[in-house]
Amino acid sequence: MTEVFSGIRIIELAQYVFVPAAGALLADHGAEVIHVETVDGGDPYRTLKIGDGRETGSANLSLEQNNRGKKSIAIDLKTESGREALLRLIDTADVFLTSLRPKAIKSLRLTPEDLQARNPKLIYVRGNGVGFKGNEIDKAGYDSTAFWARGGFAHVLRPREMSEPVKPRPALGDHVSAISVAYGIAGALFKRAMTGEAAVVDVSLLSTAVWSLSADVVVSQTRTPEQHAHVGDPMRAPLRYTYRTADGRFVQLMFLDPDRYWPALCNNIDRSDLLQDARFISNAGRADHGAALIAEIQATIGSRNWEDWKPIFDVWDAPWELVRTIHDVTTDPQVEANGLLFPIAVRDGTSVKLAAGPVGFDGRYAPKEPVRAPLLGEHTEELLAGAGYSREAIAELLQNSVVG
């Protein structure tokens, strides 16, 4: 038991990305995660076709990313014998993790009260779109709706000149919110270890969005909605601006202590003359004359390609970064050095790269021994046998399509 979550069994009755991604984070570091699926096709994410290229000849890359290292059991929970099979697994579990809406959970008789009455040590963790209190607890929610749209991201990230909201990236809210779920599980495990009490953990896409935009949310008390949508005039922040090079790359400056970095910036870009310009001597002056200063800096940085600027910026100890493409990120030496991408062999033996979770334990972010996502029902017989079912009983459940 050398892994952080070794010895922890999680029963995951969840679909798509948000909640299953949290299960993957814990599986990466030793938890046994049992992904419960329907017998008639399994998790809908297995067959999702949205035409964005995630389906390849060898693997559904998104399925692998969010379900690596798990076991799969297929059960018809609408049958009494299927429900009993799940309950016998729950008897042995530490955590029940679900993304089903409350009305579905209630109809299946899998509420916190139902399950904790059977297994008092069971930590019950649930994730949904907009929370578990109020009139909308059963509202359908995905990351693009509950997190991005309702959570305010589409509003605050819309540039002034754009007439339509900014479109979200695939599963962005899901993966951010999955970290919240993983945090909730870890916290509940700690509470149980300290007190013996099993908690009920709630996480929503909306709750994570409110936290993620908390800097905006709390400041909104001092501004009208329209003012807040465009809070901060970039023309007044020339030392926190993004400058374009001659070859179309962008350099992001983030000098929160501008007086400290202002002289070095001027010297590094061969514009020491700006240090003598009365308009730019103070930080207040640089803000008041921000548009003029931005034009000066842009003219200089825009006169050379990034390869010319790179050796100058690379040796400068200051908070700047080159704006990277996603392909840049996959080959970033820091990503490689920290093991933030790792190879995994999918079913046909093809090696694909997946992204590790954001937290490293003892210097390691990726799973110790990466295992592909399971096939639908791949571990059904193994898990039922472990729950005490005889070979004959398992055969009968299979024959009646109660399990698959």
N, C-alpha and C positions, 0 to 999 in steps of 0.2 A: 504493500500500500504506500507507494512513493509519490503518487499523484495527488494533487490538491483535493480532488473530488473522488478519489478511489473509495469504493465501498458504498457509494451513493447510487441508489436505483431510482430512476425517474420514469414515470409512465406519462407519455406525451400524447395527448389526444388533441392534436392541433394540425392545422393545414396552412398551405402557402408559405409565407416567409417569417413574419413578425415573431411569432412564438417559437416555431421550429428553429429559427436561427439562434435563439437563446439556448435551446437544447444542444445545438452543435457546439456552442462555446463551452458548455460544461463537459460534453463528451470529449472535447479536445484534451481535457485535463483529468480524465480518469473516470468520469461518471458513466454508468450504464444507462443509456437512454433508449427506451423502448417506444418506438413510433407506432401508435395505434392507427390503423387505416381501415377503410371500408373494404368489404370483399369485392365490391363491384367497381373496380378501377383504382381504389386507393386514394391517397392524397391527390386532389385535383391538380396540384402543381406538377405532378408527373406528366400530365398530358396537356398542359397549358400551351397553347400556340398563339403567340401574339406577333409573330413575324419580325422580331428584332434581332434574330441571329443567335439566340442563346441555345437553340437546339442544333447539335452537331451530329455527325454520323456516328460518333462513338459515345456521346454522353449528353445528358441535359445538364449543362454546366451549372445552372442556378440550383437545380435539385442537389447536385453534388456539393455545392458550396454550403447549403443550409441543412444538409442531412448526413454529412460525412460522420463515420464512426458510430452510427446508431444501429439498432436492430429493428426489424419491422415485423409486426404481427397484424394480420387482417382479421377483423371480427365484425359480425353483424350485431351491433349493439341494440337493435330493435327487437331481438329475440331474447327470451329469458335466459336461455343457455349461453348465449353470447355475452350478455351482461354479467352472468355469473363467472364466466371465464375472465372477464376484465377485473371483476372484484377479487378474484383469487390472486391475480397479479398485484392488485393494489394492497392486498394483505402483506405483501413482501416489500412494498415500496417506501421510499423516504419522501418522495415528492410526486404530486399529481399536477401536471402542467397542461393547461388547455386554452384554446382560442375559440371554443364554441360559445355562441351567444347564450346568455342566461336562460332564455326560453327553451333552447335545445337541451341545455344541461338539466333543466327542471323536468322536461319530458322524459329524459333518460334516467332520471333519479340518480344523478351524479353530482348533486350540490355539495358544498362544503359540509353541511350538516349530515348528509347521507354518508359521505366517505369518511369523515372524521369520527362518526359514531362507530364505524366498522374498524377503522385503524386510527386510534387517538394520536399516534405519533406522526400521522401523515401531514406534511406541509402542502397546502392547497394553493396553487399559483394560477392566476387567470389573467389573460390579456384580451383587450377588445379595442374598439375604436374610440369611444368617447367616455368611458368610465362606467362604474357599476352603481352609481347613484343618479337620481334624476329620472326624467321621463323618457330618456333616449338610450337606455342601457342596451336595448336590443337593436339599435340602428346598425345597419351594415357599415363597416368601416375598413378602408384600405389606407395605405400610407399616403397616396395621392389625395385622398379626400380628408380623412380625419387628422392626419399629421400636416400635410403640406397646405391644403386649402383652409380647413377649419383652424388649424394651429397657427396661421398667420404668415407662414413662409412665403407663399405666393404674393402676398401683399408687400411685405417689407423688402423683398428682393427684386421687386419690379422697378427697373430704371425709370426715371422721370419721363423719358422720351418714348417708352413703350406703352401702347394702349391696352395690351393684354397681359395677364399675369404670366410670370415665368413658369415654364413647365418643369415638373420634378424629374429627377433622375430615377432610374428603376430601383425600387426597394430602398431608397435612401432613408425614409422614415422608419421602415421595417428594421433595418440594421441598427440604427441609432436606438430605437426602442427596445430591441433585443438585449442591448447592454443593460437597460433598466431592469428587464426581467431577470437577467443573470445576477445582477446586484441584489434584487429582491430574494432570489433563491439563496444566495450566499448569506445574506443577512438573516433569513429565517432559519437556516441551518445553524448559524451561530447562536441565535436565540434558543433554539431547541437544545443545543449542547449545554448552554449555560443554565437554562431554567426547566428543561423537560417539556416545555409548552410548544405545541405546533401552531404556527400562524397561518392566516389566510392572507395571501399577497395579491394586491391588485395593481396592474399596470395598464395604461391605455396609450394609444398613439397620441391622443390629445394631451395627456399629462406629460409625456416626454417632450412634445412640442413646446408646451408652456415653459418647461424647465430650460429647454435648449435656447429659447428666445427670451429667457428671463431678463436679460439686460434691456431688451426692448420693452418687455411687458411692464417692468417697474417704471421705466422712464415715460411710458405712455401717459402716466398720470399728469404730466406737465404739458402735454401737447394735444392738439386736435388730431383726428385720424389722418387728415391730409398732410399736416405738418410732419407727423411721425412717419408716414410712408416714405418721406424723402429726408429723414433726419440726417443732419450733417451735410454741409455743402463741400463736396470734394475739392472745389476750387480754393477753399480756405485751408486745405491740408496738403500743401505741396510736398511735405516730407513723409506723408503717408499715402502716397499716390503710386499709380502703376504706369511705368514709362515703357514706350515701345521702341525696340531697336530697329535698325535699318532692315533687318531680315525678318521682321514680324514677330519676334519674341518679346516677352513682357517681363520687366523687372519690377517686383513689388517692394516698395520701401515701407517700413513701419517704425518710424523713429518717434516713439512716445516721449523721448527725452531729446527734443530737436537741437537744443543748444550744444549738446554733447557731440552730435554727429554732423552738424552743419558744416564746420570747417573741413572735416575729412572728406565729406561728399564733394565739396567744391574742388579740393585739391585732387581727389581721385579722378574726377572727370575733366581735369584741366580747365576749370572755370574759377580760378582764384579771384578773378575780377568781380565775381558776385559777392565776395566777402566785403568789398569796398562800396558796394551799392547801398546807398542810404536807405532804400526801401526795404532791404532784406537784413539789416543788421540785427534786429530783434525778432523774436518769435511772433510777437504781435504784428510787426510790420510784414513778416513773411505771410501771415494769414490775411492781412488786409490787402496785400498785393499778390495774393496767391495765384491768380490767373496769369499774371505777368511772369512770376517765377516758374510756374509750370511750363510756360512756353519756352523759357530759356533752357531749363533742364531738358525738356523734350527735344528741343532742337539739337542739343549736344548728344544726348544718348541716342537719338534717332539718326545720327550721322554715321554710326558704326554698327557692324553686325555683332551679334552676341559673342561670337568667338573672339572678337577683339576685346570686348569688355570682360569676358570671363576671368582671365588671369588677374585683372585688377580687382574685381569684386570678390573673387575666391579668397584672397589673402586679407580681406578687410573684415575685422571682427565687429560686425554690426548686424542688426535685424533686417535683413533683406532676403528675398528668395526669387529665383526665376520661376515664373508661372509654368508649371509642367503640364504636358499632355498626359492622358491616361497611359499611353505607351511609354512615356518617360518614367512614369511612376513604376511600371512593371520592371524597369531596368535600373532603377535608382540604386546606387551602391549602398545607401543607408537602409533601404528596404531589404536588400540582400543580406547585409551585415547583421540585421536584427531578425532575420528569418521570418519576415512578414508575408512572404509567399512560400508555399511549399508544394512539392509534387505529390500526386496521388495517382495510383493506377486504377482506371475504371474497369468495368466488367470485361471488355475485350482486351485488356492489357495496355491500352493507350495511356500514356502519362499526360495528365493535365495539371495546371497550377491552380491552387485555391488560395484565398486570402485567410491568414490567421486572424484570431481575435485580437483585440486591442490591448490586452493585458498579458504580460509575461510573468511566469512564475519560475523563480530560480534561473532566470536568464533565457527561458524558452517560451515562445509565443505559440508555436505550432504544436499539433499533437505529436507525442513521442513516436508513435507508430501509426501513421495515417492509414485510415481504412475508408474505402469508398462508401457512398450511400447505399443502403440495402435495396434489394429488389422487393417488390410488393410481397409481403408475407414470407419473406425469406427465412425468418426465424420462428414462424408460427409453431411448428411442431416442437422445436427445442424449448421454447418458452412455456408451452402448455405442459410438457413433460416435467419441467422444473417446478411447475405449480401443482404437481401431484396427479395429473391426468394420466391414465393408463394408455397404452398403445391402442387398445380397442376403443376407448372413449374418444381419443383424438381422431381415429379413423371415422367414427360415427359423426363427429362434428364436421369433419371435412366433407363427408358424403352428403350431409344435409346443408352444406354451404353456410354453416354458422360461422366457420372460420375458413381462411383461405391461405 
